[in-house]
Amino acid sequence: MFNRKKNIAVGQYEEYDDYEELEGSESLRIVRPNSKNRVKKLSEEKRNLQEELEYYSSLADRLRNELDSKQEELEELSEQLVSQAKAKETIKALEEQLQTERAQREADEATYKNIIEDNEKLSLVLEQRQNDIQSKQNELERTQQELEKVLDEGDRYTNLKQELAELKIELFKKTEELEEEQAAGIRMKQELTSQYTMKNQITEVLIDAKAKANSMIEKANVEANTIVESAKDQVQKTISDASVELNDINRKASAYHDRILRVQEETSELMTELLEKSNYLSKRTI
């Protein structure tokens, strides 16, 4: 018996060829080709194993890349969910702000109505005052005519006549001021009506902004945050402009009311003075 051992680089293995010792060189020539075929076969197996190893290595790399890509997609989806949650919170805050603005608008409308009613009352008072002044002016003219008849008797009433003429001029100026105040009241009423209309337009803008916000919730995409911020800025700007205009209207209304009170006080003083002069003239005439 003859034993032989081989070592291969791919893996360690042992192979024993047992065969009967044959006589002559011909037997050896028969055995050697079998060993060569065995070595060739093992080399092919080694090459196949290397190719298979390279295939599985490439497959592992591809799976690793796919895993990284899926991880990135998962992170993007997580960011989108966070962005959508923030957008919903922002829209909820915007809806609360719209409700607050609606309540404020109703309060402003009530204030506008009160101001308009007060303005109408003031207009009626001014008209009544104007009628009273016109009546007093007519009475003053009659008194002046009577006084002129009396003053023809002498020059001692010249100064009194001059004072009466000055009072008449001053009364005429006061009448013009009252007419101007009445015209200002009409303009203020028109301005308040215009502001009331503008407030309704602002309400329509806010309602439209809310509709756009609801549409953004349904879409729930990446652009939701940008659209909500834009709508929020627009609403805040509109509210800020409306607040400034409302403060300006309130300031003008207060100044207008003070002017009316001042004119009424001056008119009352003038009428008192005219009555005193008329009484004095009547006594002098008698």
ZAGU-544987 format. One record per residue (C-alpha): x negated, y, z negated. Coordinates in steps of 0.5 Angstrom, whole numbers, plus 500, padded with zeros to 3 digits. Each point is the difference from the previous one (the first is absolute). Layout:
<rs>
XYZ
...
</rs>
This chain:
<rs>
500500500
498507502
503506496
499508502
503506497
501507503
501507498
505505504
499508498
508501501
501495494
496495496
502493502
497493500
501495505
497493500
499496506
499493499
499495505
496494501
493500502
499498507
495497504
496504505
500507502
507500504
504499494
497507497
501503507
508498499
500503493
497507501
505502505
505499495
497504495
499506505
507500501
502500493
495506499
504504506
507498497
498503494
497506503
507501504
503499493
496506497
501504506
508499499
499501493
496507501
506502505
505498495
497504494
499506505
507500502
503500492
495505499
503505505
507498498
498502493
498506502
506501504
505498494
496505496
501506505
507498500
500500492
497507500
505503505
506497496
497503494
500507504
507499502
502499493
497506497
503504506
507497498
498502493
499507501
506501505
504497494
497505495
501506505
507498501
501500493
497507499
505502506
506497496
498504494
499506504
507500503
503498493
497507498
502504506
507497499
500502493
497507502
506501505
505498495
497506495
500505506
507498502
502502493
496506500
503502506
507499497
498505495
498505505
506499504
504502493
495506499
501502507
508500499
499504494
496505503
504501506
506501495
497505496
498503507
507500502
502503493
495506501
502501507
507501497
498504494
495505505
506501505
505502494
494504498
500503506
507501501
500504493
494504502
504502507
506502495
496504496
497503506
506502502
502503494
494504499
501503507
507502498
497503494
495503504
505503504
504503494
493502497
498504506
507504500
498502493
493501501
502505506
502505494
493501498
492498500
500497493
502493502
494500506
496496496
505495498
502499507
493499502
500494494
506497503
497500507
494497497
505495497
503498506
494499504
497495494
507497500
500499508
493497499
502495495
506498505
495499505
496495495
506496498
501499508
493498500
501495494
506497503
496499507
495497496
505495496
503498507
493499502
498496494
506496501
498498507
493498498
503496494
505496505
494499505
496497494
506496498
500497508
492499499
501496494
505495504
495500505
494498495
505495497
501497507
492499501
500497493
505495502
496498507
494499496
503495495
503497507
493499502
497498494
505494500
498498507
493500498
502495494
503495505
494501505
495499494
494501504
493503499
503507503
505500494
495504495
498505505
507502502
503500493
494505498
502504506
507500498
499502493
495506502
506503505
505499494
496503495
498506505
508501502
501500492
495505499
502505505
507499498
498502493
496506502
506503504
505498494
496504495
499506505
508500501
501500492
495505499
503505506
507498497
498502493
497507503
506501503
504499494
496505496
501505506
507499500
500502492
496506501
504503505
506498496
497504494
498506504
507500503
503500494
496506497
501504506
508499500
499502492
497506502
505502506
505499495
497505495
499505506
507499502
503501493
495506499
503503507
507498499
499504493
497506503
505500506
506500494
</rs>
